[in-house]
Amino acid sequence: MAPIRQLDHVGLTVSDLDASVAFFEHIGLEVEGRTFVEGEFLDVVSGIPDSRVEVVLLRPPGGGTALELARYVRPDATTGSPAPMANELGVRNVCFEVTGLRSLVEELAADGYGLVGGVGEYEGAWLMAYVRGPDGMIVALAEQVG
């Protein structure tokens, strides 16, 4: 038997916690909690001495795997590629199943979050779009249509 019980959360480091929370609330996640973490635990786990981070945990309505957004207060965050593409090594995207994908994409575009490519349809069963979210991250939105 595998020792994994479940996927608990996915963590993303962001530069503007409030803007990132607002983006993910817009697509339907709900804030479960917000706190600061520092001290020996964080120093040991992150490998960054004297670190301090503000963390917000969000979940889909009704539960499920959480999204953890973290903003480093100390030390300052370091940037990667400002607009990574899906073929760059590392986390490719975070995907959420949604309803009303096309209208949600339009709403996000009005807030300054544009498409990476376009809205694609897979075998008449799914619509999917990559949206360039906060800090240039790729957020995939998928809607079952068939």
TITOR-253267 format. One line per field, with one value per atom (N, C-alpha, C, O, CB): x, y, z; atom name; chain; residue in one letter. Coordinates in steps of 0.02 Angstrom, whole numbers, plus 50000, padded with zeros to 5 digits. Glycine has a CB too. Layout:
<pts>
east	X; ...
north	Y; ...
up	Z; ...
site	CA; ...
unit	A; ...
code	A; ...
</pts>
This chain:
<pts>
east	50042; 50000; 50045; 50094; 49952; 50027; 50064; 50051; 49996; 50043; 50102; 50093; 50053; 50034; 50159; 50040; 50002; 49929; 49899; 50012; 49900; 49829; 49787; 49732; 49817; 49812; 49775; 49820; 49874; 49713; 49800; 49835; 49806; 49747; 49827; 49845; 49821; 49816; 49764; 49866; 49871; 49870; 49925; 49971; 49878; 49918; 49968; 49989; 49946; 49942; 50054; 50078; 50109; 50148; 50128; 50092; 50120; 50147; 50114; 50067; 50207; 50236; 50217; 50227; 50313; 50191; 50166; 50197; 50222; 50088; 50195; 50223; 50170; 50186; 50253; 50108; 50054; 49998; 49957; 50027; 49998; 49951; 49878; 49836; 49965; 49863; 49793; 49768; 49712; 49786; 49810; 49790; 49781; 49734; 49842; 49825; 49820; 49758; 49723; 49882; 49744; 49683; 49622; 49576; 49679; 49620; 49562; 49553; 49496; 49571; 49607; 49603; 49572; 49525; 49674; 49597; 49571; 49501; 49463; 49619; 49484; 49414; 49369; 49313; 49407; 49392; 49352; 49334; 49279; 49389; 49380; 49364; 49328; 49312; 49427; 49315; 49271; 49301; 49265; 49244; 49365; 49393; 49373; 49357; 49470; 49372; 49353; 49410; 49444; 49290; 49422; 49476; 49457; 49403; 49489; 49503; 49493; 49530; 49508; 49515; 49587; 49625; 49683; 49705; 49650; 49707; 49763; 49805; 49779; 49739; 49872; 49916; 49987; 50005; 49913; 50028; 50100; 50134; 50111; 50127; 50187; 50227; 50300; 50325; 50217; 50333; 50404; 50432; 50394; 50418; 50497; 50528; 50562; 50570; 50477; 50580; 50620; 50586; 50618; 50633; 50520; 50485; 50495; 50515; 50410; 50480; 50487; 50559; 50574; 50458; 50605; 50676; 50700; 50737; 50718; 50679; 50699; 50667; 50701; 50682; 50602; 50566; 50587; 50598; 50490; 50591; 50607; 50681; 50701; 50580; 50722; 50794; 50817; 50873; 50815; 50775; 50790; 50792; 50740; 50737; 50853; 50857; 50823; 50824; 50931; 50794; 50762; 50708; 50701; 50814; 50670; 50618; 50551; 50539; 50610; 50509; 50441; 50397; 50415; 50438; 50340; 50296; 50224; 50204; 50303; 50185; 50113; 50079; 50094; 50087; 50034; 50003; 49927; 49897; 50024; 49896; 49823; 49806; 49834; 49794; 49760; 49737; 49668; 49623; 49737; 49659; 49594; 49573; 49615; 49598; 49507; 49481; 49421; 49388; 49460; 49407; 49346; 49285; 49289; 49344; 49228; 49167; 49153; 49157; 49106; 49137; 49122; 49183; 49176; 49087; 49243; 49303; 49346; 49336; 49284; 49392; 49438; 49509; 49523; 49414; 49552; 49622; 49628; 49595; 49662; 49670; 49679; 49732; 49776; 49696; 49728; 49780; 49809; 49773; 49752; 49876; 49910; 49949; 49994; 49956; 49932; 49969; 50014; 49992; 49920; 50077; 50125; 50162; 50183; 50175; 50169; 50209; 50264; 50250; 50164; 50326; 50382; 50391; 50399; 50446; 50389; 50402; 50477; 50506; 50364; 50509; 50580; 50606; 50577; 50598; 50655; 50686; 50639; 50589; 50754; 50657; 50617; 50614; 50660; 50648; 50559; 50551; 50599; 50620; 50478; 50617; 50658; 50613; 50569; 50722; 50626; 50583; 50612; 50673; 50571; 50568; 50586; 50571; 50578; 50548; 50551; 50531; 50469; 50423; 50518; 50466; 50409; 50345; 50290; 50424; 50351; 50292; 50310; 50317; 50267; 50317; 50338; 50286; 50226; 50349; 50310; 50267; 50260; 50298; 50295; 50212; 50196; 50254; 50254; 50135; 50302; 50357; 50417; 50467; 50378; 50414; 50468; 50464; 50410; 50466; 50523; 50525; 50496; 50503; 50597; 50465; 50434; 50359; 50335; 50450; 50323; 50250; 50223; 50234; 50219; 50189; 50164; 50102; 50098; 50149; 50054; 49994; 49956; 49971; 49949; 49908; 49860; 49793; 49775; 49859; 49757; 49695; 49634; 49634; 49698; 49582; 49519; 49463; 49460; 49506; 49419; 49359; 49309; 49295; 49331; 49280; 49235; 49171; 49167; 49269; 49123; 49065; 49068; 49096; 48997; 49041; 49040; 49109; 49126; 49007; 49151; 49221; 49228; 49268; 49254; 49191; 49200; 49184; 49220; 49155; 49131; 49115; 49166; 49183; 49044; 49191; 49242; 49306; 49337; 49255; 49325; 49385; 49376; 49423; 49398; 49316; 49303; 49308; 49336; 49234; 49281; 49284; 49356; 49376; 49243; 49395; 49465; 49505; 49549; 49497; 49490; 49523; 49508; 49552; 49502; 49447; 49428; 49468; 49478; 49353; 49490; 49531; 49605; 49647; 49516; 49623; 49693; 49727; 49788; 49730; 49690; 49718; 49698; 49644; 49694; 49743; 49728; 49744; 49775; 49764; 49721; 49734; 49807; 49836; 49687; 49835; 49902; 49896; 49937; 49933; 49846; 49832; 49759; 49741; 49846; 49718; 49647; 49607; 49634; 49632; 49541; 49498; 49496; 49476; 49425; 49518; 49519; 49465; 49442; 49587; 49444; 49394; 49425; 49453; 49330; 49420; 49449; 49394; 49354; 49488; 49393; 49348; 49275; 49240; 49371; 49253; 49183; 49163; 49104; 49139; 49213; 49198; 49219; 49188; 49230; 49273; 49300; 49320; 49344; 49360; 49308; 49339; 49395; 49389; 49286; 49450; 49505; 49539; 49545; 49555; 49561; 49599; 49652; 49642; 49552; 49710; 49762; 49756; 49757; 49834; 49750; 49748; 49812; 49836; 49685; 49841; 49901; 49879; 49855; 49944; 49888; 49865; 49917; 49964; 49845; 49909; 49956; 50027; 50037; 49936; 50076; 50146; 50163; 50215; 50167; 50120; 50134; 50118; 50130; 50205; 50091; 50076; 50022; 49979; 50054; 50025; 49974; 49921; 49936; 50005; 49860; 49803; 49759; 49732; 49764; 49751; 49710; 49638; 49625; 49737; 49591; 49520; 49491; 49503; 49485; 49452; 49423; 49348; 49326; 49458; 49309; 49237; 49215; 49229; 49198; 49181; 49155; 49093; 49046; 49138; 49092; 49037; 49001; 48947; 49062; 49030; 48999; 48987; 48961; 49040
north	49941; 50000; 50062; 50066; 50000; 50111; 50174; 50214; 50213; 50214; 50251; 50290; 50355; 50386; 50307; 50375; 50437; 50425; 50376; 50461; 50471; 50467; 50512; 50492; 50486; 50571; 50618; 50675; 50684; 50645; 50713; 50775; 50830; 50848; 50793; 50856; 50903; 50974; 51006; 50903; 50998; 51066; 51075; 51035; 51118; 51127; 51149; 51218; 51260; 51149; 51230; 51294; 51336; 51311; 51283; 51400; 51447; 51507; 51534; 51468; 51529; 51590; 51648; 51645; 51584; 51701; 51758; 51822; 51824; 51762; 51875; 51939; 51983; 52021; 51976; 51979; 52021; 51974; 51951; 52072; 51961; 51912; 51933; 51892; 51902; 51996; 52019; 52013; 51991; 52091; 52032; 52026; 51953; 51937; 52059; 51910; 51838; 51807; 51768; 51801; 51825; 51800; 51823; 51784; 51824; 51887; 51913; 51875; 51859; 51988; 51860; 51822; 51754; 51735; 51814; 51717; 51650; 51650; 51603; 51612; 51701; 51707; 51720; 51694; 51765; 51759; 51774; 51710; 51704; 51822; 51662; 51600; 51549; 51494; 51568; 51567; 51526; 51494; 51460; 51475; 51503; 51474; 51517; 51576; 51469; 51486; 51520; 51520; 51469; 51487; 51577; 51581; 51540; 51548; 51656; 51496; 51455; 51485; 51478; 51383; 51517; 51546; 51587; 51580; 51491; 51631; 51675; 51683; 51696; 51745; 51676; 51681; 51695; 51690; 51616; 51714; 51721; 51660; 51633; 51787; 51637; 51581; 51603; 51631; 51516; 51589; 51603; 51560; 51527; 51680; 51561; 51524; 51460; 51449; 51507; 51418; 51358; 51313; 51287; 51320; 51303; 51258; 51280; 51240; 51256; 51343; 51368; 51368; 51350; 51439; 51388; 51389; 51319; 51311; 51415; 51268; 51199; 51174; 51146; 51154; 51182; 51155; 51190; 51157; 51161; 51256; 51293; 51296; 51307; 51364; 51284; 51290; 51362; 51376; 51253; 51409; 51481; 51508; 51518; 51520; 51520; 51544; 51612; 51654; 51549; 51621; 51683; 51706; 51766; 51737; 51659; 51676; 51690; 51667; 51620; 51727; 51742; 51746; 51777; 51811; 51713; 51709; 51720; 51698; 51641; 51754; 51760; 51712; 51710; 51834; 51672; 51617; 51625; 51640; 51549; 51613; 51609; 51541; 51521; 51668; 51505; 51441; 51450; 51477; 51387; 51428; 51432; 51362; 51319; 51479; 51350; 51285; 51296; 51348; 51242; 51246; 51249; 51244; 51217; 51191; 51271; 51264; 51190; 51149; 51297; 51174; 51105; 51064; 51004; 51073; 51094; 51057; 51036; 51060; 50996; 50992; 50970; 50995; 51025; 50992; 50983; 51002; 51078; 51115; 50976; 51100; 51171; 51201; 51166; 51184; 51266; 51306; 51350; 51389; 51348; 51345; 51385; 51439; 51425; 51342; 51502; 51559; 51586; 51597; 51614; 51597; 51621; 51682; 51683; 51565; 51732; 51791; 51797; 51804; 51857; 51794; 51799; 51871; 51917; 51774; 51881; 51946; 51953; 52007; 51954; 51897; 51894; 51826; 51777; 51909; 51819; 51871; 51888; 51854; 51848; 51939; 51958; 51899; 51859; 52019; 51894; 51842; 51854; 51910; 51840; 51800; 51805; 51787; 51745; 51759; 51818; 51806; 51753; 51746; 51870; 51717; 51671; 51705; 51766; 51602; 51667; 51698; 51741; 51719; 51643; 51801; 51844; 51818; 51834; 51913; 51780; 51752; 51682; 51673; 51799; 51633; 51567; 51535; 51547; 51521; 51496; 51458; 51387; 51366; 51459; 51350; 51284; 51234; 51183; 51257; 51248; 51200; 51213; 51177; 51200; 51265; 51277; 51227; 51208; 51349; 51205; 51156; 51187; 51247; 51133; 51145; 51168; 51158; 51118; 51242; 51192; 51186; 51216; 51275; 51221; 51175; 51198; 51241; 51295; 51139; 51218; 51257; 51227; 51172; 51259; 51264; 51240; 51243; 51294; 51284; 51187; 51183; 51177; 51140; 51122; 51215; 51213; 51197; 51225; 51280; 51151; 51138; 51192; 51204; 51066; 51224; 51281; 51271; 51225; 51347; 51314; 51319; 51388; 51435; 51308; 51396; 51461; 51485; 51544; 51512; 51441; 51458; 51520; 51564; 51399; 51524; 51581; 51648; 51697; 51572; 51650; 51713; 51728; 51786; 51711; 51676; 51686; 51713; 51758; 51621; 51687; 51711; 51785; 51825; 51669; 51805; 51875; 51919; 51974; 51882; 51896; 51934; 51943; 51998; 51899; 51889; 51893; 51939; 51976; 51823; 51937; 51982; 52055; 52098; 51966; 52069; 52137; 52160; 52220; 52141; 52112; 52128; 52128; 52137; 52078; 52117; 52119; 52052; 52049; 52161; 51998; 51930; 51898; 51870; 51887; 51902; 51879; 51806; 51773; 51920; 51781; 51713; 51705; 51751; 51692; 51647; 51630; 51614; 51637; 51570; 51575; 51557; 51574; 51632; 51481; 51522; 51531; 51480; 51443; 51526; 51478; 51428; 51368; 51375; 51456; 51311; 51251; 51203; 51203; 51217; 51162; 51110; 51042; 51031; 51120; 50997; 50930; 50878; 50863; 50913; 50852; 50796; 50808; 50761; 50732; 50870; 50886; 50876; 50880; 50845; 50862; 50847; 50901; 50910; 50782; 50936; 50986; 51050; 51047; 50958; 51106; 51169; 51183; 51168; 51228; 51211; 51228; 51291; 51304; 51170; 51331; 51392; 51401; 51385; 51454; 51427; 51447; 51523; 51560; 51427; 51546; 51617; 51635; 51599; 51634; 51692; 51717; 51754; 51810; 51763; 51723; 51750; 51794; 51816; 51695; 51806; 51847; 51820; 51759; 51851; 51864; 51847; 51806; 51772; 51809; 51808; 51773; 51700; 51665; 51782; 51674; 51602; 51583; 51623; 51582; 51521; 51495; 51459; 51412; 51447; 51482; 51451; 51421; 51457; 51502; 51355; 51321; 51318; 51303; 51250; 51333; 51329; 51278; 51281; 51398; 51231; 51178; 51173; 51178; 51109; 51163; 51154; 51093; 51087; 51217; 51047; 50988; 51008; 51037; 50931; 50993; 51015; 50958; 50968; 51063; 50899; 50843; 50783; 50733; 50824
up	50000; 50000; 50000; 50037; 50061; 49958; 49955; 50018; 50045; 49892; 50042; 50103; 50093; 50142; 50132; 50031; 50019; 50034; 50011; 49945; 50072; 50088; 50043; 50024; 50160; 50026; 49984; 49964; 49993; 50021; 49914; 49896; 49940; 49932; 49818; 49986; 50035; 50007; 50013; 50096; 49977; 49950; 49898; 49894; 50006; 49858; 49811; 49834; 49846; 49737; 49840; 49865; 49810; 49769; 49920; 49809; 49761; 49799; 49843; 49709; 49781; 49809; 49764; 49704; 49817; 49794; 49756; 49783; 49839; 49759; 49743; 49764; 49797; 49843; 49706; 49775; 49802; 49825; 49786; 49748; 49890; 49918; 49908; 49890; 49991; 49920; 49913; 49841; 49830; 49937; 49793; 49722; 49703; 49666; 49677; 49727; 49710; 49741; 49710; 49733; 49804; 49837; 49798; 49787; 49911; 49779; 49741; 49676; 49657; 49727; 49641; 49578; 49590; 49555; 49546; 49639; 49651; 49681; 49670; 49697; 49719; 49742; 49682; 49680; 49794; 49633; 49574; 49536; 49508; 49528; 49534; 49499; 49543; 49521; 49471; 49607; 49648; 49710; 49746; 49607; 49723; 49785; 49844; 49837; 49781; 49903; 49964; 50014; 50022; 49995; 50046; 50096; 50157; 50186; 50115; 50176; 50236; 50296; 50353; 50224; 50282; 50337; 50311; 50254; 50383; 50355; 50338; 50401; 50455; 50310; 50394; 50452; 50431; 50372; 50492; 50480; 50471; 50501; 50552; 50503; 50469; 50494; 50495; 50447; 50451; 50551; 50557; 50613; 50648; 50570; 50620; 50674; 50649; 50589; 50726; 50697; 50683; 50632; 50586; 50747; 50639; 50592; 50520; 50478; 50609; 50505; 50437; 50414; 50357; 50431; 50458; 50440; 50420; 50371; 50498; 50458; 50443; 50379; 50336; 50502; 50373; 50315; 50250; 50200; 50326; 50251; 50190; 50175; 50118; 50195; 50226; 50216; 50211; 50189; 50155; 50231; 50228; 50299; 50330; 50184; 50327; 50396; 50405; 50361; 50417; 50464; 50484; 50435; 50421; 50491; 50408; 50360; 50395; 50451; 50308; 50361; 50384; 50322; 50273; 50425; 50325; 50268; 50290; 50344; 50232; 50249; 50260; 50213; 50153; 50248; 50240; 50203; 50204; 50255; 50231; 50146; 50141; 50110; 50059; 50097; 50142; 50118; 50088; 50121; 50175; 50026; 49992; 49972; 49957; 49930; 49970; 49949; 49902; 49905; 50010; 49861; 49821; 49867; 49922; 49769; 49845; 49885; 49899; 49854; 49848; 49960; 49978; 49996; 50011; 49921; 49994; 50015; 49955; 49900; 50054; 49968; 49917; 49930; 49981; 49848; 49882; 49888; 49893; 49857; 49828; 49939; 49951; 49906; 49881; 50024; 49897; 49865; 49919; 49950; 49804; 49929; 49979; 49943; 49904; 50024; 49957; 49930; 49984; 50041; 49903; 49967; 50017; 49990; 49932; 50035; 50032; 50016; 50068; 50128; 50014; 50044; 50091; 50113; 50072; 50058; 50179; 50209; 50218; 50210; 50277; 50235; 50247; 50227; 50250; 50321; 50186; 50144; 50086; 50076; 50118; 50048; 49989; 49941; 49937; 49954; 49905; 49855; 49798; 49784; 49829; 49764; 49704; 49645; 49651; 49707; 49588; 49531; 49485; 49479; 49493; 49453; 49400; 49335; 49330; 49406; 49285; 49222; 49233; 49267; 49167; 49206; 49217; 49185; 49208; 49192; 49132; 49098; 49072; 49012; 49039; 49118; 49095; 49049; 49055; 49155; 49003; 48957; 48984; 49028; 48884; 48958; 48983; 48976; 49010; 48948; 48932; 48922; 48967; 48962; 48850; 49011; 49057; 49114; 49137; 49085; 49137; 49191; 49255; 49267; 49204; 49294; 49357; 49353; 49313; 49370; 49395; 49395; 49331; 49317; 49458; 49291; 49226; 49234; 49204; 49181; 49272; 49284; 49343; 49366; 49222; 49367; 49416; 49379; 49351; 49483; 49380; 49340; 49385; 49435; 49292; 49367; 49403; 49354; 49300; 49439; 49374; 49335; 49353; 49412; 49347; 49303; 49313; 49272; 49231; 49294; 49283; 49239; 49207; 49237; 49278; 49148; 49115; 49097; 49108; 49158; 49070; 49055; 49012; 49029; 49021; 48958; 48913; 48947; 48937; 48851; 48986; 49020; 49075; 49087; 49049; 49109; 49160; 49129; 49157; 49198; 49072; 49036; 49018; 49025; 48972; 48996; 48980; 49042; 49039; 48947; 49098; 49160; 49183; 49203; 49215; 49179; 49200; 49153; 49176; 49201; 49089; 49041; 49058; 49052; 48968; 49078; 49097; 49159; 49169; 49111; 49200; 49258; 49242; 49287; 49314; 49178; 49158; 49154; 49144; 49205; 49161; 49158; 49092; 49085; 49218; 49043; 48976; 48965; 49006; 48926; 48908; 48887; 48866; 48838; 48831; 48878; 48853; 48779; 48739; 48893; 48761; 48692; 48676; 48668; 48679; 48672; 48659; 48698; 48738; 48584; 48685; 48715; 48668; 48610; 48729; 48692; 48651; 48671; 48728; 48656; 48623; 48636; 48623; 48570; 48593; 48672; 48667; 48655; 48700; 48730; 48595; 48575; 48593; 48610; 48607; 48591; 48605; 48678; 48695; 48562; 48721; 48790; 48840; 48892; 48809; 48823; 48869; 48833; 48777; 48906; 48865; 48845; 48895; 48954; 48844; 48870; 48915; 48891; 48831; 48919; 48939; 48924; 48977; 49035; 48921; 48955; 49001; 49009; 48959; 48975; 49070; 49086; 49121; 49165; 49131; 49103; 49136; 49199; 49195; 49089; 49257; 49320; 49354; 49321; 49366; 49419; 49456; 49450; 49447; 49529; 49449; 49445; 49383; 49381; 49506; 49332; 49269; 49270; 49221; 49252; 49326; 49330; 49280; 49263; 49401; 49257; 49211; 49253; 49290; 49158; 49247; 49280; 49226; 49183; 49324; 49227; 49177; 49203; 49261; 49163; 49159; 49174; 49126; 49066; 49167; 49152; 49111; 49126; 49183; 49123; 49073; 49081; 49042; 48982; 49057; 49075; 49041; 49002; 49030; 49092; 48937; 48894; 48859; 48832; 48843; 48859; 48822; 48864; 48839; 48765
site	N; CA; C; O; CB; N; CA; C; O; CB; N; CA; C; O; CB; N; CA; C; O; CB; N; CA; C; O; CB; N; CA; C; O; CB; N; CA; C; O; CB; N; CA; C; O; CB; N; CA; C; O; CB; N; CA; C; O; CB; N; CA; C; O; CB; N; CA; C; O; CB; N; CA; C; O; CB; N; CA; C; O; CB; N; CA; C; O; CB; N; CA; C; O; CB; N; CA; C; O; CB; N; CA; C; O; CB; N; CA; C; O; CB; N; CA; C; O; CB; N; CA; C; O; CB; N; CA; C; O; CB; N; CA; C; O; CB; N; CA; C; O; CB; N; CA; C; O; CB; N; CA; C; O; CB; N; CA; C; O; CB; N; CA; C; O; CB; N; CA; C; O; CB; N; CA; C; O; CB; N; CA; C; O; CB; N; CA; C; O; CB; N; CA; C; O; CB; N; CA; C; O; CB; N; CA; C; O; CB; N; CA; C; O; CB; N; CA; C; O; CB; N; CA; C; O; CB; N; CA; C; O; CB; N; CA; C; O; CB; N; CA; C; O; CB; N; CA; C; O; CB; N; CA; C; O; CB; N; CA; C; O; CB; N; CA; C; O; CB; N; CA; C; O; CB; N; CA; C; O; CB; N; CA; C; O; CB; N; CA; C; O; CB; N; CA; C; O; CB; N; CA; C; O; CB; N; CA; C; O; CB; N; CA; C; O; CB; N; CA; C; O; CB; N; CA; C; O; CB; N; CA; C; O; CB; N; CA; C; O; CB; N; CA; C; O; CB; N; CA; C; O; CB; N; CA; C; O; CB; N; CA; C; O; CB; N; CA; C; O; CB; N; CA; C; O; CB; N; CA; C; O; CB; N; CA; C; O; CB; N; CA; C; O; CB; N; CA; C; O; CB; N; CA; C; O; CB; N; CA; C; O; CB; N; CA; C; O; CB; N; CA; C; O; CB; N; CA; C; O; CB; N; CA; C; O; CB; N; CA; C; O; CB; N; CA; C; O; CB; N; CA; C; O; CB; N; CA; C; O; CB; N; CA; C; O; CB; N; CA; C; O; CB; N; CA; C; O; CB; N; CA; C; O; CB; N; CA; C; O; CB; N; CA; C; O; CB; N; CA; C; O; CB; N; CA; C; O; CB; N; CA; C; O; CB; N; CA; C; O; CB; N; CA; C; O; CB; N; CA; C; O; CB; N; CA; C; O; CB; N; CA; C; O; CB; N; CA; C; O; CB; N; CA; C; O; CB; N; CA; C; O; CB; N; CA; C; O; CB; N; CA; C; O; CB; N; CA; C; O; CB; N; CA; C; O; CB; N; CA; C; O; CB; N; CA; C; O; CB; N; CA; C; O; CB; N; CA; C; O; CB; N; CA; C; O; CB; N; CA; C; O; CB; N; CA; C; O; CB; N; CA; C; O; CB; N; CA; C; O; CB; N; CA; C; O; CB; N; CA; C; O; CB; N; CA; C; O; CB; N; CA; C; O; CB; N; CA; C; O; CB; N; CA; C; O; CB; N; CA; C; O; CB; N; CA; C; O; CB; N; CA; C; O; CB; N; CA; C; O; CB; N; CA; C; O; CB; N; CA; C; O; CB; N; CA; C; O; CB; N; CA; C; O; CB; N; CA; C; O; CB; N; CA; C; O; CB; N; CA; C; O; CB; N; CA; C; O; CB; N; CA; C; O; CB; N; CA; C; O; CB; N; CA; C; O; CB; N; CA; C; O; CB; N; CA; C; O; CB; N; CA; C; O; CB; N; CA; C; O; CB; N; CA; C; O; CB; N; CA; C; O; CB; N; CA; C; O; CB; N; CA; C; O; CB; N; CA; C; O; CB; N; CA; C; O; CB; N; CA; C; O; CB; N; CA; C; O; CB; N; CA; C; O; CB; N; CA; C; O; CB; N; CA; C; O; CB; N; CA; C; O; CB; N; CA; C; O; CB; N; CA; C; O; CB
unit	A; A; A; A; A; A; A; A; A; A; A; A; A; A; A; A; A; A; A; A; A; A; A; A; A; A; A; A; A; A; A; A; A; A; A; A; A; A; A; A; A; A; A; A; A; A; A; A; A; A; A; A; A; A; A; A; A; A; A; A; A; A; A; A; A; A; A; A; A; A; A; A; A; A; A; A; A; A; A; A; A; A; A; A; A; A; A; A; A; A; A; A; A; A; A; A; A; A; A; A; A; A; A; A; A; A; A; A; A; A; A; A; A; A; A; A; A; A; A; A; A; A; A; A; A; A; A; A; A; A; A; A; A; A; A; A; A; A; A; A; A; A; A; A; A; A; A; A; A; A; A; A; A; A; A; A; A; A; A; A; A; A; A; A; A; A; A; A; A; A; A; A; A; A; A; A; A; A; A; A; A; A; A; A; A; A; A; A; A; A; A; A; A; A; A; A; A; A; A; A; A; A; A; A; A; A; A; A; A; A; A; A; A; A; A; A; A; A; A; A; A; A; A; A; A; A; A; A; A; A; A; A; A; A; A; A; A; A; A; A; A; A; A; A; A; A; A; A; A; A; A; A; A; A; A; A; A; A; A; A; A; A; A; A; A; A; A; A; A; A; A; A; A; A; A; A; A; A; A; A; A; A; A; A; A; A; A; A; A; A; A; A; A; A; A; A; A; A; A; A; A; A; A; A; A; A; A; A; A; A; A; A; A; A; A; A; A; A; A; A; A; A; A; A; A; A; A; A; A; A; A; A; A; A; A; A; A; A; A; A; A; A; A; A; A; A; A; A; A; A; A; A; A; A; A; A; A; A; A; A; A; A; A; A; A; A; A; A; A; A; A; A; A; A; A; A; A; A; A; A; A; A; A; A; A; A; A; A; A; A; A; A; A; A; A; A; A; A; A; A; A; A; A; A; A; A; A; A; A; A; A; A; A; A; A; A; A; A; A; A; A; A; A; A; A; A; A; A; A; A; A; A; A; A; A; A; A; A; A; A; A; A; A; A; A; A; A; A; A; A; A; A; A; A; A; A; A; A; A; A; A; A; A; A; A; A; A; A; A; A; A; A; A; A; A; A; A; A; A; A; A; A; A; A; A; A; A; A; A; A; A; A; A; A; A; A; A; A; A; A; A; A; A; A; A; A; A; A; A; A; A; A; A; A; A; A; A; A; A; A; A; A; A; A; A; A; A; A; A; A; A; A; A; A; A; A; A; A; A; A; A; A; A; A; A; A; A; A; A; A; A; A; A; A; A; A; A; A; A; A; A; A; A; A; A; A; A; A; A; A; A; A; A; A; A; A; A; A; A; A; A; A; A; A; A; A; A; A; A; A; A; A; A; A; A; A; A; A; A; A; A; A; A; A; A; A; A; A; A; A; A; A; A; A; A; A; A; A; A; A; A; A; A; A; A; A; A; A; A; A; A; A; A; A; A; A; A; A; A; A; A; A; A; A; A; A; A; A; A; A; A; A; A; A; A; A; A; A; A; A; A; A; A; A; A; A; A; A; A; A; A; A; A; A; A; A; A; A; A; A; A; A; A; A; A; A; A; A; A; A; A; A; A; A; A; A; A; A; A; A; A; A; A; A; A; A; A; A; A; A; A; A; A; A; A; A; A; A; A; A; A; A; A; A; A; A; A; A; A; A
code	M; M; M; M; M; A; A; A; A; A; P; P; P; P; P; I; I; I; I; I; R; R; R; R; R; Q; Q; Q; Q; Q; L; L; L; L; L; D; D; D; D; D; H; H; H; H; H; V; V; V; V; V; G; G; G; G; G; L; L; L; L; L; T; T; T; T; T; V; V; V; V; V; S; S; S; S; S; D; D; D; D; D; L; L; L; L; L; D; D; D; D; D; A; A; A; A; A; S; S; S; S; S; V; V; V; V; V; A; A; A; A; A; F; F; F; F; F; F; F; F; F; F; E; E; E; E; E; H; H; H; H; H; I; I; I; I; I; G; G; G; G; G; L; L; L; L; L; E; E; E; E; E; V; V; V; V; V; E; E; E; E; E; G; G; G; G; G; R; R; R; R; R; T; T; T; T; T; F; F; F; F; F; V; V; V; V; V; E; E; E; E; E; G; G; G; G; G; E; E; E; E; E; F; F; F; F; F; L; L; L; L; L; D; D; D; D; D; V; V; V; V; V; V; V; V; V; V; S; S; S; S; S; G; G; G; G; G; I; I; I; I; I; P; P; P; P; P; D; D; D; D; D; S; S; S; S; S; R; R; R; R; R; V; V; V; V; V; E; E; E; E; E; V; V; V; V; V; V; V; V; V; V; L; L; L; L; L; L; L; L; L; L; R; R; R; R; R; P; P; P; P; P; P; P; P; P; P; G; G; G; G; G; G; G; G; G; G; G; G; G; G; G; T; T; T; T; T; A; A; A; A; A; L; L; L; L; L; E; E; E; E; E; L; L; L; L; L; A; A; A; A; A; R; R; R; R; R; Y; Y; Y; Y; Y; V; V; V; V; V; R; R; R; R; R; P; P; P; P; P; D; D; D; D; D; A; A; A; A; A; T; T; T; T; T; T; T; T; T; T; G; G; G; G; G; S; S; S; S; S; P; P; P; P; P; A; A; A; A; A; P; P; P; P; P; M; M; M; M; M; A; A; A; A; A; N; N; N; N; N; E; E; E; E; E; L; L; L; L; L; G; G; G; G; G; V; V; V; V; V; R; R; R; R; R; N; N; N; N; N; V; V; V; V; V; C; C; C; C; C; F; F; F; F; F; E; E; E; E; E; V; V; V; V; V; T; T; T; T; T; G; G; G; G; G; L; L; L; L; L; R; R; R; R; R; S; S; S; S; S; L; L; L; L; L; V; V; V; V; V; E; E; E; E; E; E; E; E; E; E; L; L; L; L; L; A; A; A; A; A; A; A; A; A; A; D; D; D; D; D; G; G; G; G; G; Y; Y; Y; Y; Y; G; G; G; G; G; L; L; L; L; L; V; V; V; V; V; G; G; G; G; G; G; G; G; G; G; V; V; V; V; V; G; G; G; G; G; E; E; E; E; E; Y; Y; Y; Y; Y; E; E; E; E; E; G; G; G; G; G; A; A; A; A; A; W; W; W; W; W; L; L; L; L; L; M; M; M; M; M; A; A; A; A; A; Y; Y; Y; Y; Y; V; V; V; V; V; R; R; R; R; R; G; G; G; G; G; P; P; P; P; P; D; D; D; D; D; G; G; G; G; G; M; M; M; M; M; I; I; I; I; I; V; V; V; V; V; A; A; A; A; A; L; L; L; L; L; A; A; A; A; A; E; E; E; E; E; Q; Q; Q; Q; Q; V; V; V; V; V; G; G; G; G; G
</pts>
